[in-house]
Amino acid sequence: MRNKITKLRQKAGWWRRLGLLMASCALLAGCAVPSFLLPPTPVPTSVNAIPSKTRRPPTETPLPTANFQARATATPKAAKKASPTPSPTITDTPFDVKATVKIAVHLPLTGDSAAAGNSLYNAARLAVRQLSSPLNQQGIAVELVAFDDQHDVETAVKNANQFTADPGFLCGLGGYNYNVMLQVEDIYHQAGLAFIDPSLTAPGITEKRYLEINRLIGRTDGEGIAAAQFTKAKGFKSVYIISVSPSDGKKNVSGFLNTSAELGLKQAGYTITNLTEGFKTIIGKVTYLKPDVVYFPGSAIQLGNFIREARTAGYQGAFIGSESANNPGFADLAGPLALQGGGTFFTSTSAAPGAYPGATQFVKDYQAAYGANAAMNSNALQAYDALGMCLKAIENIVAKKNGLPRSDQIVLPTRQEVVSAIRAMQDYPGISGTYSFNLRGDPLQVDYFVYQLSTSDPKKWGSNPLVGTFRTAPPL
């Protein structure tokens, strides 16, 4: 045993001497030191550490991007591999800047949803340029920073962790994809950062009742109320109702039933089905009862097949569907038969900017800023208004905290103050509507739209006329 210990000590001494020899060699003669003799490279231990290739170099200065246009240059696959890079847009600052507030835009700017994401981002940029003056006059610059979620949950979570860790961000705009928003809204909530969504209609976005999360658009499960209002306004007397199992469909039928009863509409019949074709039994009841209209808030496939089969069986009344039918593919699926008889209608949570009375100037300004042929998403107005609400909340708090006369030191709002100010805001006069929020973060009143199918050609889908706008409260 003693001999083994002596041999081990001799071997360790040999390795120490070799290390000293190689180090001396490197210092005196410039020879290379084997990598296994060098100390290990330290690894970041922070849970929020971001690989250096995804971070802005510390020496890089954000540049004003008044003419910046985010471009969808990557394919979806390439986009998911790319590193999210914030793209700041800051207000012109020909004034003495005493403080800066940051607002995040978290949308898909590359990939398969890039066109919509960039349109919403452009609307937000326009809002910053046009609505930041009250803050600028108080010496506060507004910096809008865009983060590309790439329609990818993992990328979005990294982005959200990055900007919520920066206390300079006081508000945010987004998102566009339901599964992405469901994941990142928990991060916004934990960080206490207010976010306003301009486009997501799924009820689940506000079901968690986070104070930080609000939206400026109607929920899909509120379309049934608007459909009943339209049915009454159109002069239909009797209606046959077909319910489906998905929760949105059930809630829409429930809203339709309650509202139609209040309006005095006659319920000719009621059926629940999960069929996508082969509706012979239901159609037999419909052709026998001869209702003025059939309300069927099912999928585009269900409604399309039902209309074709019902028309073939001789039913000549009207059909009303939900936003599921608001798809060019539905025109081809339903075919020319959908245009016959009483016609086919469908409800929608959004409309082209021309449907809003105050949007004329917005459209002119948008085209002047981004080009006459610039894509404009149907929720661009809501994006503009969402940014306006962020700015207004910050403006009101700043005025209250700093008072007059103003000193060189500006006291900025806390995130919690911004969260509370947005949720408590009453009758904000936006371009797309006048907004106040309920306890879930949904608008107290919001517009729903009804379109009439006018073509069986998917390429002419945009020609479907708007035939009604109905303002209603979201379902409870």
SEBA-105784 format. One record per residue (C-alpha): residue in one letter; x, y, z. Coordinates in steps of 0.05 Angstrom, whole numbers, plus 32768, in hexadecimal, padded with zeros to 4 digits. Layout:
N
AXYZ
...
REM end
This chain:
476
M800080008000
R803980308012
N805A80227FCF
K801980327FA9
I801180757FCE
T805A80867FBE
K804F80777F74
L801080A27F72
R803580DC7F93
Q806D80D57F60
K803A80D57F26
A801781137F42
G805A81367F49
W806A81257F01
W802981447EE9
R803681837F11
R807B818A7EF3
L805F817F7EAD
G802B81B57EB9
L806081E77ED1
L808C81D47E96
M805581E07E63
A803F82217E83
S8088823A7E82
C808D82257E3A
A804F824E7E29
L8069828B7E4D
L80B082897E34
A80AE82697DF0
G806682737DDA
C805782287DD3
A800F82107DD9
V7FF581F57E1B
P7FCA81B77E16
S7F8181C77E22
F7F7A81937E58
L7FAC81BB7E83
L7F8481FC7E7E
P7F5082107EB3
P7F0782027E9F
T7EDD823B7E80
P7EA982557EB2
V7E5F82487EA0
P7E29827B7EB0
T7DFD82637EEA
S7DC482967EE6
V7D8182767ED6
N7D7282B07EA8
A7DB582AE7E85
I7DAE82B47E3A
P7DE182987E09
S7E0E82D07DF1
K7DF982C67DA9
T7DB182DB7DBB
R7DC483197DE2
R7DD1835F7DC9
P7E1C836E7DD0
P7E27839C7E0C
T7E4883D07DE0
E7E1083D47DAE
T7DE684137DB1
P7D9C840C7D9E
L7D8E84367D61
P7D4E845D7D51
T7D2984367D1D
A7CF684667D01
N7CFA84447CBE
F7D0483FE7CD8
Q7CD783C97CB8
A7CDC83837CD6
R7CE083517C9E
A7CCD83087C9A
T7D0E82F07C7C
A7D1282AD7C9E
T7CEA826E7C93
P7CC582527CD0
K7CFC821E7CDA
A7D3482507CD5
A7D0E82807D01
K7D0B824F7D3A
K7D5682467D38
A7D6482917D34
S7D7282BA7D72
P7D3D82EB7D89
T7D5883317D81
P7D32836C7D9D
S7D2883A47D6A
P7D1D83E67D8D
T7CF3841F7D73
I7CFB845E7D9C
T7CD884A07D99
D7CF984DC7D7A
T7D1A85017DB4
P7D26854B7DA3
F7D1B85587DED
D7D4185517E2E
V7D3985087E3E
K7D3284FF7E89
A7D1A84B67E87
T7D09847E7E57
V7CD1844B7E5B
K7CD2840A7E33
I7C9783E67E15
A7C9E839F7DFA
V7C7E83857DBB
H7C7D83397DBC
L7C64831E7D79
P7C7982EE7D41
L7CA3831A7D13
T7CC182E17CEA
G7CA4829E7CD5
D7C5E82897CC2
S7C3B82C17CE9
A7C6C82F87CD6
A7C3C83217CAB
A7C0983287CE2
G7C3D83347D18
N7C61836A7CF1
S7C20838E7CE2
L7C0E83907D2C
Y7C5583A77D3C
N7C5183DE7D08
A7C0F83F67D26
A7C3083F87D6B
R7C6B84207D4F
L7C3A84527D31
A7C1884597D74
V7C5A84697D96
R7C6A849F7D64
Q7C2584BE7D67
L7C1284B67DB1
S7C5384BF7DD8
S7C52850B7DD7
P7C3485157E1D
L7C6C84EA7E3A
N7CA1850C7E0F
Q7C8B85507E28
Q7C9A85387E6E
G7CE085237E59
I7CD184D97E51
A7CE684B27E13
V7CC084747DFE
E7CE684387DE3
L7CBF84027DC0
V7CE683C17DBD
A7CCF83887D90
F7CDC833F7DA2
D7CD0830A7D6E
D7CAD82CD7D8C
Q7CB182A97D49
H7C6F82857D58
D7C9882587D85
V7C8B824C7DCF
E7CD482407DE3
T7CEB82807DC0
A7CB282A87DDE
V7CC282907E25
K7D0B82A47E1C
N7CF682E87E03
A7CC582F27E3C
N7CF882E07E71
Q7D2983107E51
F7CFF834F7E4E
T7CD883447E8F
A7D1B83427EB2
D7D27838A7E9B
P7D0383BA7ECB
G7D0283EF7E95
F7CC883CB7E72
L7C8683E57E8E
C7C5483C97E5C
G7C4E83997E21
L7C2683887DE2
G7C1983417DC9
G7C0F83097DB9
Y7BF482EC7D7A
N7BF582A07D84
Y7BCA827F7DB9
N7BFA82487DD0
V7C33827A7DD5
M7C0B82AC7DFD
L7BF282777E2E
Q7C3B82697E41
V7C5782AF7E44
E7C1C82D07E68
D7C3182AA7EA7
I7C7582CC7EA2
Y7C5583107E99
H7C2A83037ED6
Q7C6482ED7F02
A7C8D832A7EEC
G7C5183597EF6
L7C5783747EAF
A7C17838E7E8E
F7C0883717E49
I7BCF83827E1A
D7BBD83507DE3
P7BA0836D7DA3
S7B8D832E7D7D
L7B8282EE7DA4
T7B3982D97DAA
A7B3F82977DD0
P7B1B829B7E13
G7B55827A7E37
I7B8282B87E31
T7B5D82DC7E68
E7B4082A17E8E
K7B7982A47EC0
R7B6282EA7ED4
Y7BA883057ED9
L7BA783507EE6
E7BE183587EB6
I7BBD833A7E79
N7B8883607E51
R7B6E835C7E0A
L7B4D838C7DD9
I7B24835B7DB0
G7AE683307DB9
R7AEA82E77DD0
T7AD382B17DA0
D7AA182987DD3
G7A7C82DA7DCF
E7A6A82D47D86
G7A2882B17D96
I7A0D82F07DB6
A7A1D83197D78
A79FF82E37D4B
A79BD82E77D71
Q79BD83327D6C
F79C9832D7D21
T799182F97D1A
K796083297D3A
A797983657D11
K7974833D7CD0
G792B832E7CDD
F793082E37CE6
K78F982C87D13
S790B82807D1F
V794E825C7D27
Y796782157D2A
I79A5820F7D56
I79DC81DB7D4E
S7A0E81D67D87
V7A5381B67D85
S7A7E819B7DBE
P7ABB81C97DBE
S7AB481FC7DF7
D7AB282397DC9
G7A79821B7DA1
K7A52820A7DE0
K7A5B824F7DFD
N7A47826F7DBB
V7A0882467DB9
S79F982577E01
G7A0382A17DF2
F79D7829B7DB4
L79A082777DDB
N799E82A97E14
T79A082E67DE6
S796E82CC7DB4
A793E82BD7DEC
E794583057E06
L7938831E7DBF
G78FB82F37DB5
L791682C57D7F
K78F382827D76
Q791E82447D81
A790782137D4C
G793581DB7D62
Y797681C97D85
T79AA81937D76
I79EF81807D90
T7A1F815E7D60
N7A68814E7D54
L7A5D81377D0D
T7A8781567CD5
E7A5B813A7C9D
G7A1E810D7C93
F79EC813B7CB5
K79AF81177C98
T798881117CD9
I799281597CEE
I798381737CA8
G7943814B7CA8
K792C81727CE6
V794281B47CC8
T791D81A97C86
Y78DE81947CAC
L78DF81D07CDD
K78F482037CA8
P791682367CD6
D792B82797CB9
V7973826D7CCD
V79A182357CE6
Y79D6824B7D19
F7A11821B7D17
P7A5282357D38
G7A7981F77D25
S7ABA81F07CFE
A7AC182057CB6
I7ABE81BC7CA0
Q7A7E81AF7CC9
L7A5A81ED7CB0
G7A7181E67C69
N7A5A819E7C63
F7A1981AC7C88
I7A0781E67C59
R7A1581BB7C1B
E79EC81817C35
A79B381AD7C4E
R79AD81D37C0C
T79AD81917BE6
A797581797C12
G794C81B77C02
Y795681E67C3D
Q7956822E7C24
G795C82567C65
A799A827B7C7E
F79D882627CA3
I7A0082867CD9
G7A45826C7CEC
S7A7D82857D18
E7AC3829E7D0B
S7AD882577CFA
A7AB882637CB7
N7ADF82A47CAC
N7B1282817C80
P7B1C82817C35
G7B1A82357C35
F7AD282377C4D
A7ABB82577C0C
D7AD5821C7BE4
L7ABB81EA7C17
A7A7482067C1B
G7A7182127BD0
P7A3E823A7BA8
L7A04821A7BCE
A7A1682457C0B
L7A0382837BE3
Q79BD826B7BD3
G797D82747BFC
G798382A07C39
G79CF82A37C32
T7A0782937C62
F7A2382C17C99
F7A5A82BB7CCC
T7A7082E37D09
S7AB682FE7D14
T7ADD831E7D4C
S7B02834E7D1E
A7AF883757CDF
A7B20839D7CAC
P7B3483E37CC4
G7AFF84027C97
A7AC983E57CC5
Y7ADE84147CFD
P7AC5845C7CF7
G7B05847C7D12
A7B3684547CE9
T7B3C847F7CAB
Q7B7684A97CC4
F7B99846D7CE2
V7B98844A7C9E
K7BB684887C7D
D7BEC848F7CB1
Y7BFC84457CAF
Q7C0484467C63
A7C2D84867C66
A7C5D84667C98
Y7C6384207C79
G7C4D84267C31
A7C0B84277C0C
N7C0C83DC7C03
A7C2483CB7C49
A7C00838F7C68
M7BCF83A37C9D
N7BB5836D7CCD
S7B6C83727CE1
N7B83837E7D29
A7BB483B67D19
L7B8383E87D37
Q7B8183C17D78
A7BCD83BF7D7A
Y7BCF840B7D72
D7B9B84137DAA
A7BBF83E17DD8
L7BFF840A7DD2
G7BD784497DDE
M7BBB842C7E1F
C7C01841B7E37
L7C1884627E29
K7BDB84817E49
A7BE284597E89
I7C2B846C7E8F
E7C1C84B57E7F
N7BE684BA7EB4
I7C12849C7EEA
V7C4D84C87ED8
A7C2285067EDC
K7C0784F27F1F
K7C4A84DE7F3D
N7C73851A7F24
G7C4185547F25
L7C54859C7F15
P7C8585BB7F10
R7CAD85817EF7
S7CF485777F0E
D7D2E85577EE8
Q7D2085167F0D
I7CE684EF7EF0
V7CC584BA7F1C
L7CAD84837EED
P7C7384547EFC
T7C7D840F7F19
R7C6483D37EF2
Q7C2D83C77F25
E7C15840E7F1C
V7C1184057ED0
V7BEC83C27ED9
S7BB983E37F07
A7BB184217EDB
I7BA283F87E9C
R7B6F83CA7EBE
A7B4D84067EDE
M7B4C84307E9E
Q7B0584467E8C
D7AEC84547E45
Y7B2F845A7E23
P7B1F847A7DDF
G7B43844C7DAE
I7B3B844A7D63
S7B1E84047D65
G7AEF84127D9E
T7AE6842F7DE4
Y7B0684017E18
S7AFD83EF7E61
F7B0E83AB7E7E
N7AE983797EA9
L7B08834F7EE0
R7B24831D7EAD
G7B4583527E81
D7B11834D7E49
P7AF1838D7E2E
L7AAF839E7E4F
Q7A9183AA7E0A
V7AAF83947DC8
D7A9A83927D7F
Y7A8883527D59
F7A7E83527D0E
V7A51832A7CDF
Y7A64831C7C97
Q7A3B82FE7C5E
L7A5A82CA7C31
S7A5982E77BEA
T7A8882B97BC5
S7A9B82707BBE
D7AE082847BA3
P7B1582837BDA
K7B3E82B77BB3
K7B0582E97BBA
W7AFA82DE7C05
G7B0783287C14
S7AC9833B7BEE
N7A9A83217C24
P7A73835D7C3C
L7A6D83737C84
V7A2283737C94
G7A2083827CDE
T7A48839A7D1A
F7A30838A7D60
R7A4D83A37DA2
T7A4583747DDC
A7A63835F7E1F
P7A8D83207E22
P7A6D82E17E3F
L7A7282D67E8A
REM end
